[in-house]
Amino acid sequence: MGGMNMGQQPGMQSPPPGSHSHKQRTRRAYAPFNPEVGDAPSQGGPAGFPPVNNPQMPGFPGAGQQGYPSPAGPPITGPQTFVPGAQAPTPTPGLAAPYARSPGAAPLPAGTGQPMGQQPAPYEPQKPRIDPNQMPSPITVHTHDQENYGSAQPYSTAQRLNAPLACTEFTAVDDGNSNPRFMRMTMGNVPHTEELLKASHLPLGIIVQPLAELAPSEEPVKLIDFGEEGPIRCLRCKTYINPHMVFINGGKTFVCNMCRHENDVPDDYFCNLDMAGKRLDSEMRPELRNGTVEFVATKDFIARQPAPASFVFAIDVTWNAVQCGMVAYAAAAIKDALYSGSGLPAGVRVGIITYDRSAHFYSLSSSLDQAQMMVVPDIQDMFVPINEGFVVDPTEARHIIEPLLDALPTMFANNRTAEPVLGAVVQAAHEALRGRGGKLIAFQTALPTFGPGSLKQRDDAKLHNTDKERTLYEPQDAFYRDWAIKLVEAGISCSLYLFPSAYVDAATLSQLSTV
């Protein structure tokens, strides 16, 4: 073993000749490596190879670059041996790109690879854009729907198709389901599960308009009178008789289509069934053929005896209302509604109130020569000062009502009051129409800032386009809502017409007409 050459290192002396019997091996020589054009040899090593006096591995940032200090200690001198397997691979541009430095930049501290605080930018996938050409056009959808349902072919409610759009002109044939003019779903299809409904973020409901107008080409709704006993209903869920109830036991029992309860058929309503299980008189009974019918109400559904409808017109006569011309236009509109064209139905009664800081009531009795006005200044304790003659037949009192309406603009032409007492007028209308029902029609121009139901000016421009702007669309208090409920309980409705030239807080006043 002592005679074997175990990888003689450079700089070590060879044994003298003749001391060993083995033949001396010839040292292998390698051709010098030529660097690429433009590369300069580093100091301390062969040309074209990484410097040996730099402790950093070749290919890493800062290796052999100018501006990076050399490690402490004397440089390594003496002959060096090149091992082909130790040559470091050339770094790829992709890896070196994050560490590239601009020429002339200040040198980084020793051992620093990437500047502090710099991170590679995260990958952001390109967001998909909605192609406007793929979005349905409302005009195109309406045109297509009008072509499908607006032709001479009528729409049958028994078809399992989507109902025509609300803006489409169509003719519907009631074949067992309600006309879309009376009942319409907010969605064309009902989601199968609640989770699917939540995921769609669409409202599910039914829009009901029992008094909707029919097209001239459609048949009117049938009126059915079942007498004092009223229409046949399910004993459990009170569903009215309809075309979807199934008759069994030879027509003696019907199954409710809502709760599946079996009900006995009254003797006076019994009819035999055909081979298909349908009543023989189903085509002669509208309640078994049509989806929409009207039943005559019995005494169980009548809270009080029917009385002629009564209308009370309340007109704001403050300075702002007179100057803008609202009083004149309102008086002309009332006169036109009462005496132009067909007019009001027979038996209807009307009354007139004007108001500013006080309420003015008019006696319109036909026995008078002209209308008499009574003023109630104490609006905190409102009452109706006229027992007879406040609401009268407009036909009998025409010679009183027409001159009064014509004189209203001149009567209050010099009125300088600017505070209407709408809340007190609502209380007076409730007192006058309680027990008979009716309708209050009010014409308002300014914010009511005096008397019951007075409101504050809260239109602050600083709240516009902010999160607090929504408070401007919420009611200030519950005064008008509470009185709207009292009106409904007394069978009184309210229509409010606003003619504002400034802020009137429609969010609060509109409660009179929305309850």
FILUMMAR-324048 format. One record per residue (C-alpha): residue in three letters; x, y, z. Coordinates in steps of 0.5 Angstrom, whole numbers, plus 500, padded with zeros to 3 digits. Layout:
N
NODE pagu  c1  c2  c3
NODE  ala   X   Y   Z
...
END
This chain:
515
NODE pagu  c1  c2  c3
NODE  met 500 500 500
NODE  gly 506 505 501
NODE  gly 508 504 494
NODE  met 501 507 491
NODE  asn 500 514 489
NODE  met 493 516 493
NODE  gly 492 522 489
NODE  gln 498 526 490
NODE  gln 496 533 491
NODE  pro 500 539 488
NODE  gly 506 541 491
NODE  met 508 535 494
NODE  gln 515 532 492
NODE  ser 515 525 489
NODE  pro 519 519 492
NODE  pro 526 519 489
NODE  pro 527 515 483
NODE  gly 529 507 484
NODE  ser 526 507 491
NODE  his 519 504 488
NODE  ser 519 498 483
NODE  his 512 501 480
NODE  lys 513 505 474
NODE  gln 512 513 474
NODE  arg 505 515 471
NODE  thr 505 520 466
NODE  arg 501 527 469
NODE  arg 495 528 465
NODE  ala 495 535 461
NODE  tyr 489 539 459
NODE  ala 488 544 454
NODE  pro 486 551 457
NODE  phe 479 554 457
NODE  asn 478 560 453
NODE  pro 472 564 456
NODE  glu 467 568 452
NODE  val 468 574 449
NODE  gly 468 580 453
NODE  asp 469 576 460
NODE  ala 475 578 464
NODE  pro 479 573 468
NODE  ser 478 574 475
NODE  gln 484 575 480
NODE  gly 487 569 484
NODE  gly 485 563 479
NODE  pro 485 561 472
NODE  ala 482 565 466
NODE  gly 475 563 465
NODE  phe 474 560 472
NODE  pro 470 563 478
NODE  pro 475 566 483
NODE  val 477 561 489
NODE  asn 478 567 493
NODE  asn 471 569 494
NODE  pro 467 564 499
NODE  gln 461 565 495
NODE  met 459 559 490
NODE  pro 459 561 483
NODE  gly 452 562 480
NODE  phe 450 566 486
NODE  pro 449 573 487
NODE  gly 455 577 488
NODE  ala 460 572 486
NODE  gly 466 575 483
NODE  gln 462 582 481
NODE  gln 465 588 482
NODE  gly 463 592 489
NODE  tyr 462 586 493
NODE  pro 468 586 498
NODE  ser 473 580 499
NODE  pro 473 575 505
NODE  ala 478 577 510
NODE  gly 485 574 510
NODE  pro 490 573 505
NODE  pro 489 570 498
NODE  ile 490 563 496
NODE  thr 497 563 492
NODE  gly 500 557 489
NODE  pro 499 552 483
NODE  gln 491 550 483
NODE  thr 488 544 480
NODE  phe 482 544 475
NODE  val 477 539 476
NODE  pro 472 538 471
NODE  gly 466 536 475
NODE  ala 467 542 479
NODE  gln 465 547 474
NODE  ala 459 550 476
NODE  pro 453 551 471
NODE  thr 451 558 468
NODE  pro 445 561 472
NODE  thr 439 562 468
NODE  pro 436 568 466
NODE  gly 430 567 470
NODE  leu 433 566 476
NODE  ala 438 571 476
NODE  ala 432 576 474
NODE  pro 430 578 481
NODE  tyr 437 580 483
NODE  ala 439 584 477
NODE  arg 441 591 479
NODE  ser 442 597 475
NODE  pro 449 600 473
NODE  gly 451 605 478
NODE  ala 447 602 484
NODE  ala 450 603 491
NODE  pro 453 596 493
NODE  leu 449 592 498
NODE  pro 452 589 504
NODE  ala 456 583 504
NODE  gly 452 576 504
NODE  thr 446 580 501
NODE  gly 442 577 496
NODE  gln 436 581 495
NODE  pro 434 588 497
NODE  met 430 588 504
NODE  gly 423 589 503
NODE  gln 422 587 495
NODE  gln 418 581 494
NODE  pro 416 578 487
NODE  ala 409 581 485
NODE  pro 403 576 486
NODE  tyr 400 572 480
NODE  glu 394 575 478
NODE  pro 389 572 473
NODE  gln 386 576 468
NODE  lys 379 577 470
NODE  pro 374 575 465
NODE  arg 370 581 462
NODE  ile 362 580 460
NODE  asp 361 581 453
NODE  pro 356 586 452
NODE  asn 354 583 445
NODE  gln 352 577 450
NODE  met 347 581 454
NODE  pro 340 580 453
NODE  ser 337 587 450
NODE  pro 331 589 454
NODE  ile 328 592 447
NODE  thr 330 585 444
NODE  val 326 581 449
NODE  his 320 585 449
NODE  thr 320 585 442
NODE  his 320 577 441
NODE  asp 315 576 447
NODE  gln 310 581 443
NODE  glu 311 577 437
NODE  asn 310 570 441
NODE  tyr 304 573 445
NODE  gly 301 579 441
NODE  ser 299 575 435
NODE  ala 292 573 433
NODE  gln 293 566 437
NODE  pro 291 568 445
NODE  tyr 294 566 451
NODE  ser 291 560 454
NODE  thr 292 560 462
NODE  ala 293 552 462
NODE  gln 299 552 458
NODE  arg 305 550 461
NODE  leu 309 556 458
NODE  asn 312 562 461
NODE  ala 307 568 462
NODE  pro 307 574 457
NODE  leu 311 580 460
NODE  ala 307 585 464
NODE  cys 309 590 458
NODE  thr 306 585 453
NODE  glu 299 586 449
NODE  phe 296 580 449
NODE  thr 289 576 450
NODE  ala 289 571 455
NODE  val 283 565 456
NODE  asp 282 563 463
NODE  asp 282 555 462
NODE  gly 283 554 470
NODE  asn 289 558 472
NODE  ser 289 565 474
NODE  asn 290 571 468
NODE  pro 297 574 469
NODE  arg 294 580 470
NODE  phe 291 578 476
NODE  met 296 574 479
NODE  arg 304 574 477
NODE  met 310 570 479
NODE  thr 316 574 480
NODE  met 320 568 477
NODE  gly 318 564 471
NODE  asn 320 557 475
NODE  val 320 556 482
NODE  pro 327 553 485
NODE  his 327 546 488
NODE  thr 330 547 494
NODE  glu 331 553 499
NODE  glu 339 553 498
NODE  leu 338 554 490
NODE  leu 333 560 492
NODE  lys 338 563 496
NODE  ala 344 562 491
NODE  ser 340 565 486
NODE  his 339 572 490
NODE  leu 332 573 486
NODE  pro 326 574 490
NODE  leu 320 569 490
NODE  gly 313 572 491
NODE  ile 306 573 487
NODE  ile 304 580 485
NODE  val 296 580 486
NODE  gln 292 585 483
NODE  pro 285 583 484
NODE  leu 282 589 480
NODE  ala 286 589 474
NODE  glu 283 592 468
NODE  leu 282 586 462
NODE  ala 283 587 455
NODE  pro 277 589 451
NODE  ser 278 582 447
NODE  glu 278 578 454
NODE  glu 272 576 457
NODE  pro 270 579 464
NODE  val 270 576 471
NODE  lys 264 571 472
NODE  leu 260 573 478
NODE  ile 257 567 482
NODE  asp 252 568 488
NODE  phe 252 562 493
NODE  gly 246 565 497
NODE  glu 246 566 504
NODE  glu 251 560 506
NODE  gly 256 563 501
NODE  pro 261 559 497
NODE  ile 264 552 498
NODE  arg 270 552 502
NODE  cys 275 547 505
NODE  leu 273 545 512
NODE  arg 281 545 514
NODE  cys 284 551 510
NODE  lys 278 555 508
NODE  thr 280 554 500
NODE  tyr 275 556 496
NODE  ile 272 551 491
NODE  asn 276 551 484
NODE  pro 278 547 478
NODE  his 284 543 481
NODE  met 279 540 487
NODE  val 278 533 485
NODE  phe 272 529 486
NODE  ile 271 522 489
NODE  asn 266 517 492
NODE  gly 262 518 486
NODE  gly 262 526 487
NODE  lys 260 525 494
NODE  thr 267 528 497
NODE  phe 272 533 494
NODE  val 279 533 496
NODE  cys 282 540 497
NODE  asn 288 541 492
NODE  met 292 545 498
NODE  cys 292 541 504
NODE  arg 289 534 501
NODE  his 283 534 506
NODE  glu 277 530 504
NODE  asn 271 534 505
NODE  asp 263 532 504
NODE  val 260 535 498
NODE  pro 253 539 500
NODE  asp 247 535 498
NODE  asp 245 541 493
NODE  tyr 252 541 490
NODE  phe 252 534 488
NODE  cys 253 532 481
NODE  asn 255 525 478
NODE  leu 262 524 475
NODE  asp 263 521 468
NODE  met 268 516 466
NODE  ala 274 521 467
NODE  gly 272 523 474
NODE  lys 270 529 472
NODE  arg 263 532 474
NODE  leu 258 532 469
NODE  asp 256 540 470
NODE  ser 264 542 470
NODE  glu 263 546 464
NODE  met 257 550 466
NODE  arg 260 552 473
NODE  pro 265 558 472
NODE  glu 268 556 479
NODE  leu 270 549 476
NODE  arg 272 552 470
NODE  asn 276 558 471
NODE  gly 281 560 475
NODE  thr 279 567 477
NODE  val 272 568 479
NODE  glu 268 573 484
NODE  phe 263 571 489
NODE  val 258 575 492
NODE  ala 260 576 499
NODE  thr 255 574 505
NODE  lys 254 578 511
NODE  asp 259 574 515
NODE  phe 264 578 511
NODE  ile 261 585 511
NODE  ala 263 589 518
NODE  arg 257 594 517
NODE  gln 252 596 512
NODE  pro 254 598 505
NODE  ala 253 606 505
NODE  pro 254 611 499
NODE  ala 262 612 498
NODE  ser 264 619 501
NODE  phe 270 623 498
NODE  val 273 629 502
NODE  phe 277 634 498
NODE  ala 283 637 502
NODE  ile 286 643 499
NODE  asp 292 647 502
NODE  val 291 654 501
NODE  thr 298 657 504
NODE  trp 302 662 500
NODE  asn 306 657 497
NODE  ala 300 654 494
NODE  val 296 660 492
NODE  gln 303 663 488
NODE  cys 304 657 484
NODE  gly 297 656 482
NODE  met 296 649 485
NODE  val 289 652 488
NODE  ala 286 654 482
NODE  tyr 289 647 478
NODE  ala 286 643 484
NODE  ala 279 646 484
NODE  ala 279 646 476
NODE  ala 280 638 477
NODE  ile 275 637 482
NODE  lys 270 641 478
NODE  asp 272 637 472
NODE  ala 271 630 476
NODE  leu 265 632 479
NODE  tyr 261 634 473
NODE  ser 265 633 466
NODE  gly 263 626 463
NODE  ser 260 621 466
NODE  gly 261 624 473
NODE  leu 261 620 479
NODE  pro 256 614 481
NODE  ala 249 615 484
NODE  gly 249 616 491
NODE  val 256 619 492
NODE  arg 257 624 497
NODE  val 263 629 497
NODE  gly 266 634 502
NODE  ile 271 640 502
NODE  ile 276 642 507
NODE  thr 281 648 506
NODE  tyr 287 649 511
NODE  asp 293 653 512
NODE  arg 295 654 520
NODE  ser 287 653 521
NODE  ala 282 648 518
NODE  his 276 651 514
NODE  phe 270 647 513
NODE  tyr 264 648 508
NODE  ser 257 647 509
NODE  leu 254 645 502
NODE  ser 247 644 504
NODE  ser 243 644 498
NODE  ser 238 649 502
NODE  leu 243 654 502
NODE  asp 244 660 497
NODE  gln 252 659 498
NODE  ala 257 655 501
NODE  gln 258 657 509
NODE  met 265 657 511
NODE  met 267 655 519
NODE  val 274 656 521
NODE  val 277 651 527
NODE  pro 283 655 529
NODE  asp 284 650 535
NODE  ile 288 645 531
NODE  gln 291 641 537
NODE  asp 283 639 539
NODE  met 281 638 532
NODE  phe 273 637 531
NODE  val 268 637 525
NODE  pro 264 643 527
NODE  ile 258 641 521
NODE  asn 253 636 523
NODE  glu 249 636 517
NODE  gly 251 639 510
NODE  phe 259 637 510
NODE  val 258 631 505
NODE  val 253 632 500
NODE  asp 250 629 494
NODE  pro 254 633 488
NODE  thr 248 633 484
NODE  glu 243 636 489
NODE  ala 249 641 491
NODE  arg 252 643 484
NODE  his 249 650 485
NODE  ile 253 651 491
NODE  ile 259 647 490
NODE  glu 261 650 483
NODE  pro 261 657 485
NODE  leu 265 655 491
NODE  leu 271 652 487
NODE  asp 271 658 482
NODE  ala 272 662 488
NODE  leu 277 659 492
NODE  pro 283 662 488
NODE  thr 281 669 489
NODE  met 279 668 497
NODE  phe 286 666 499
NODE  ala 290 670 494
NODE  asn 292 675 500
NODE  asn 294 669 504
NODE  arg 301 670 507
NODE  thr 301 664 512
NODE  ala 306 659 510
NODE  glu 305 653 515
NODE  pro 300 647 513
NODE  val 297 643 518
NODE  leu 296 636 514
NODE  gly 296 632 521
NODE  ala 290 636 523
NODE  val 286 635 517
NODE  val 287 627 517
NODE  gln 284 627 524
NODE  ala 278 631 522
NODE  ala 277 627 516
NODE  his 277 621 520
NODE  glu 272 624 525
NODE  ala 268 626 519
NODE  leu 268 619 515
NODE  arg 268 614 521
NODE  gly 262 610 521
NODE  arg 261 610 514
NODE  gly 268 610 510
NODE  gly 270 614 504
NODE  lys 276 617 501
NODE  leu 281 623 503
NODE  ile 284 626 497
NODE  ala 289 631 500
NODE  phe 293 636 496
NODE  gln 299 639 499
NODE  thr 305 643 497
NODE  ala 310 645 503
NODE  leu 313 641 509
NODE  pro 308 641 515
NODE  thr 311 644 520
NODE  phe 306 646 525
NODE  gly 300 643 529
NODE  pro 299 635 530
NODE  gly 304 631 525
NODE  ser 309 637 524
NODE  leu 316 635 521
NODE  lys 323 638 521
NODE  gln 327 640 516
NODE  arg 332 635 515
NODE  asp 335 635 508
NODE  asp 342 636 510
NODE  ala 346 637 503
NODE  lys 352 634 507
NODE  leu 349 627 508
NODE  his 348 626 500
NODE  asn 352 621 497
NODE  thr 354 618 504
NODE  asp 352 612 508
NODE  lys 347 616 512
NODE  glu 344 619 506
NODE  arg 339 613 507
NODE  thr 336 616 513
NODE  leu 333 621 509
NODE  tyr 329 616 506
NODE  glu 326 613 512
NODE  pro 320 616 516
NODE  gln 321 621 522
NODE  asp 316 619 526
NODE  ala 310 614 527
NODE  phe 305 619 527
NODE  tyr 302 619 520
NODE  arg 303 611 520
NODE  asp 299 611 526
NODE  trp 293 615 523
NODE  ala 294 611 517
NODE  ile 292 605 520
NODE  lys 286 608 524
NODE  leu 284 610 517
NODE  val 284 603 514
NODE  glu 280 601 521
NODE  ala 275 605 519
NODE  gly 274 604 512
NODE  ile 278 610 510
NODE  ser 283 610 504
NODE  cys 288 616 503
NODE  ser 291 619 496
NODE  leu 296 624 497
NODE  tyr 298 629 492
NODE  leu 304 633 493
NODE  phe 306 639 489
NODE  pro 313 641 492
NODE  ser 318 647 491
NODE  ala 322 645 496
NODE  tyr 323 639 501
NODE  val 317 636 503
NODE  asp 319 629 506
NODE  ala 315 625 502
NODE  ala 318 619 506
NODE  thr 314 620 512
NODE  leu 308 623 509
NODE  ser 307 617 504
NODE  gln 305 613 510
NODE  leu 298 615 509
NODE  ser 298 612 502
NODE  thr 302 606 503
NODE  val 299 602 509
END
